[in-house]
Amino acid sequence: MVIEIERKFLVTSDAYKKEAFKKAHIIQGFLCTHKDRTVRVRIKEENGFITVKGISSDDGLSRFEWEKEISKHEAESLLDLCEPTIIDKIRYEVQVGSHIFEIDEFLSENEGLVIAEVELKQESEVVMKPEWLGEEVTGNLKYYNSQLSIKPFKQWR
C-alpha cells in the first residue's frame, strides 16, 4: 500500500514558468469519481497510466494511491470510457529547496485555474514557499482533478 501525502496551493503569478526544469502535456479522465475512490486514466506525453486513489484523510493531506504504467494506446482506449469532462493541462515542475512542486496550468473547461502540488514524505514536513504560491487549498474537494471533471472551473463563476 502506498500513501500519498501532498499539499495543494493556488498560484498567484506565472513566475514559476521561468523556474521550471520540466514541462509536460497531460490529458486525463476518470472511470470512477466516487467519493471513496477514484480511478484515473492519464496520458503524459507518450506514456499511459491508470491510477486508483482512496478516500482522503480528514485534513486532506494523505490518501492511498496505486498507479501502473500502461501503453498510450490502452490509455487512449480507456479515455473513451471516462466520465465527462476530460482534464487537459500543462504540468511544470519546479525545484524549491528539497521539494519539487508540480504546477498544473489547466486548459479547456478548466482554463484560468493554476494549482501547485508538493508531495511530502511525512505530514509534518516543512515546505519552503516560493513567492508565486498563494492560498493553500489542501483538502478542498472542489480543487481535486476528479471534481474538476464533474464541475469544471469555468462553471464556478
N, C-alpha and C positions, 0 to 999 in steps of 0.2 A: 504494500500500500504506500502510495506517495501522497504526502500532504503538501499542498502549495500554500505558501504564506506570501501575501503580497499586499501592497498599499496602492491605492489609486488616487490620482490628483487631476484637477483640471489644469490646463496650460494657459498662461496669460499672454504669451507672445510667441513668435516663430523663431526666436533666438536659438532654440535647440537645433535647428537645421544646420547652422554653421558648426555646431559641436558634434554632430552625428558622425560616427565612423562606419555606419551601415544603414542601408535603406532597402526596403523590400515591399513589393505589392502583394497584398493578401486579399483573397476572396474567401468568404466562409458562410456556411449556412448551418441551420440547426435541424437535426432529425427529430429532436425532442427538447422542449423547453419547459418541462415540468419543474415546479418549484424545488423539488428534492433532488433533481438530477437533470443535467443537460448532456446531449450528445451532439457534438460539433464535427462538421466536415470542413477542412481547410485546405486551400491551395496557396502555398507560399512560394512564389517564383515557379520553379519546375517540380516542386515536391508536394505530395499529398499527405494529409494526416487525418486521423479520426481520434477524437478526444472525448472522454467521459468525465464529467465533473459532478461531484456530490454537493450536498447542501452546505452552505457556508456556516461557519461558527457564528455565534450571536453578534460578535463585533465585526464580522465580515472579513477578518484578516486571513482565515485559513479554511481550506476545504480539500477533500480528496480529489486527486486528478490522476487519470490514466490516459496515456497517449501512445499511439502506434503510427509509424510511418506506413503509408500505402502509396500506390502509384498515382501519378497525376491523373491518369485515365480513370482509375477507380474513383478518385475523389470527384472528378467531373461528373461521372455517372451518378454518384450519391447526391451531388448538389441538386440534381433534377428531382430528387425525392424530398428535399428540405422544405420546411415551412417557409412562407414568405416572411420577411424580406431578407434577401441576401446582403450580407455585410461586405462592403468594399472599402478598403483603407490602405494607406501607405504607412508602414511602420519604420520609424527611425530609432536607432539605438545610440545612446549617449552614455559614456562613462562619466560618473560623478563620484569621486572618491573611490571607494572599493565596490561600488554598486553600478549596475547597468540599468538605466532607465529605458523602457520601451515606450516610445511616444507614438500613439496612433492618431493620424490625421484622417478622419472619416470622410468618405466621398458619397456621392449619390444621395440616398434618402437621409443620411446622417451628416451631410456636409455642413461644416461650421463647428462641429464638435471635435475637440482635440483633448485626448486623455493620456496621461503618463502613468505607467505602472512600474513598480520596482519590486522584485522578488527578494525575500529575506530568508535567511537560514533559521532565524528564530524571531518570534513576535516582538521581543523587547529590543531588537537591534536598532541602533541609532542610524538615521539616514541624513546625509548632507543634502540640503535643499537648494538647488540652483535657483537663480533669480527668475526664471521663467515658470517656476512651479507655483500654481495657485492653490485654491481651496481643496482640502482633502475630501474625497467622496467615497472612501473605503466603506463598504457595507451598504451604500446607497444603491438599491437594486436597479433603479432606472438607468444607471450607467453601465450595467453588465451588458456585454455584447448580446446575450440571449434576449434581454429585454429590449435592446435597441432594434432587434429584428422584429419584435412584436409592435413596439411603439417607437418608430424612428424619431430622431432629434427634430426633424422638420415639422413633425406633428405636435411638438411641445408648445409652440407659440400660440 
